[in-house]
Every structure is written in C-alpha cells, then in structure tokens.
C-alpha cells in the first residue's frame, strides 16, 4: 500500500463486499483481431459512479490460461473461468460471497468490456503493461532467504559495486500481503528506492511479506510486533555480511512498516537510523476510522452518512478488541449497512440489502477477528516512537487519505519529543498521496491513472538523508 498501504477494513472495499444498484445499460463490444492476452494489464472498473483500480495478470497458453487480480485491499487473488474466443475474453474471481466477472474484447494494447458482481453492473478498461528499458546498474542483486523464528523470508539484497563495507537499509512494507517491491498497480516503489540508494553506495534488503512469494507464514495470523521480529532478523543477516558495515544499518518503512521500524529501533540499538514514509502516530482504530470517513466522502457520502459510518466503525473496532462476538456481529451488520447507504445511486430494496449483509458478514467477521486486526486497532505507535533515540526522517503526503497528516503529524512530533530525540527531520510533499505519487484528490481509486513515479524531490531527499546519516 504501499496495498497499502494500511489496509482498510474488508467491509469497506466494494470489490470484496460492496453493494450497488444495477445501472441502466451495459456497453457491448465487437470482436477484434486475435490477440494473446498473456502479461499484466492495468486499469479500472467503472460502476455506480465509482472508479475502482485493478491490475490483472494472465499466464499460460491461450487455451489453458490462468492468472491473478489485484483490487483495493487484496492482491494476488486467483482468476477463475478464464475463457478466450479470438479477441473476446471472459474471466472472474471470488469477491467475498459473490463472483465478480468480466467479459471484454482485446484491441491491441487495450481491453474493455462489461463487469458484473451480484446486482452490481458496470464496465472495465485495461491497458497492457509494457516494460521500460532499465539503464545500466552500478550494483549487483542477490536472492537470499533467512529465518525469523519458524518463518522463512525470501528477498533481494542489492549491493553496490566495490568492496565496501557499505551502509545498508532494510525496506519494510505497509499492511496487507505484499511482495518485496511493494508492488501496486504496476508501481514498484521499493524496487525504485533500492535502485536509487544502491547507486548512492547504500546496500538494500527488501523481502516478500509472510505468505507472499518465497516467504512462508501468514499475514493475517501475525501482528506488527511479529513483523518487527522479521525486521531484526533482516538486520542480523545484513550485519553478518562482509560487504556491510554493521554499525551503519537502518530501516526504511512505509505506512504500517513505519511502526515496524519504530518497534525494531526501540528494541535493538543495532538499528542506527529509521526513515518513515507516511507514519501513523495514533491508535490503529483511529487511523482506520479516518480512512473510512475520508473515502466515504470522496465517493459522495454526506456529512450525516459519514458520521453514521464513523459511529458504527467505532463500535465494531471496540467489540473486536473486547472479543464480544455477539456485539461484533450486530455492529458489523450496522457498519456494512451504513457504508451501503453512504454510496451514491439509488438504494436497493431493504430485502436485497439485508440478504447481501448476511451473505458477506462471515468474511467481514473473519477479518475483524484476525490476530492482525485485533492487534492493529489496539496498537498506538506513539508509545513506541517515545522510545526511539536514533536519527529519524519522516515523510508525509499532503493528500494522503490513508495516513492523514493532520491526524498524525502532531502526535508523531510529540512522541519523539517525549523521547528527547532531537535528531528528527520532517518532510512534507503537499501534492503526494499515500504512495507518494502526485495526486488529484488522494483517493486510492486514482492510483491506476496516475504517473507511476514518486513526487519530485522525494527520492533525492531520502537518498541524501540516508547518505548523510551514514557518512563516516
């Protein structure tokens, strides 16, 4: 998120539990020339006045194709029913308690057609991804695996040319299951950061999250504290390498990864510095609630509807922490209903809404009961930041709707001041969203349409600060 991103509640995401009315009509498409769809396609679904970013990857022979899809809040969901007839293509995936299906036509580098999920109908448009040439690197990359307790983590270690010993960083992803590049909608922020830092003489370790790629374990059954164990295991791996200077190892985290970095730094003096991109500094339930309110307003909810969502959200997260399952079920129903009522378009019938809520409730409850969610909503990063004494760089996006700067900056500064830590640098990028891409509103629905590049100045600021703090 940078999924991530901090993951919103599953019951907030339209593609996993959303409910909208059927629009008046669906476009039809003529058959075009024969095209092989293998590869990655990025684009959006347009439904009920909303634009939802997606990324789809097709693999295999054209008569036995498979693939996966990324949607807001979930990555790598397997495709089903992949069928191709000349330039026409059908595919689907399980979206909570319903099936989301796509029927489209390929025309060169474009694919477009009809989308259907339960009673929701709309259109989708995708563009084939084309790799851009990469300039000659001044470093080498090595695939490594290492243990963190019972978990095996797989990653890439980028090492500058030369004999070293080099300063080094480990990159820590935001919430949700993400690969080592923190890839989202064809943007690979961690790969970009590793490239820039390695060219500045800084080694970089980036790893697949638990349960992703080559790593074992489970995200949902782990907590932020567990991820801090993983970070410190990575620090141990770096410190043992002859090319690395064990006294100049730091952590760079994004979103939830910033809390992971702070926990690790508070526990182990080997962490010489931390750089934090979009750091939350208030309790997790407050972060998620603000997300729910801001995203509801961005798609057209009134102030009264947003207030209803916030009230139901507060009750639901309180129930999850308390372990009150009866109250959790009742308040989760109320939250789903409030979110439906806060979406644009004519409301569906009461009977349809009631049936939909009961159909999607089990998946929503499973997420709310997960060890990660219960730990996350009760965790206050400020309590750990107040124990961090190493140099800190914090970067905030002015249009971030997932870690809002007005909610988190003041508590962040107060926590580090309480620690007596004066080695703190804060950078603000007014036009940046949660991914630190130049944005219009900051909504995650914009992600596919935005340029896949960091806002001007961010990479240079990050590389310059790390180089300075690690200078001999």
Secondary structure, DSSP 4 states (H G I P E B T S, - for coil): ----SSPPPGGG-HHHH---PPPS--------S-----EEEEEEEEETTEEEEEEEEEES-TTS-EEEEEETTEEEEEPEEEEEETTEEEEEEEETTEEEEEEEEEETTEEEEEEEETTEEEEEEEEE--PPP-PPPSEEEEEEEEEETTEEEEEEEEEESSS-PEEEEEEE--SSS--TT-EETTEEHHHHHHHHHHHTTEEEEEEPPTTSTT--S-STT--HHHHHHHHHHHHHHHHT-TTEEEEEEEEEEETHHHHHHHHHHHH-TTEEEEEEES---SBHHHHHHHHHHHHHHHTT--HHHHHHHHHHHHHHHHHHHHT-HHHHHHHHHHHHHHHHHTSSSPPPPHHHHHHHHHHHHHHHHHHHHSHHHHHHHH-BHHHHHTT--SEEEEEEETT-SSS-HHHHHHHHHHHHHHTT---EEEEEETTB-TTS-B-SS--GGGGGGS-SSPPTTHHHHHHHHHHHHT--
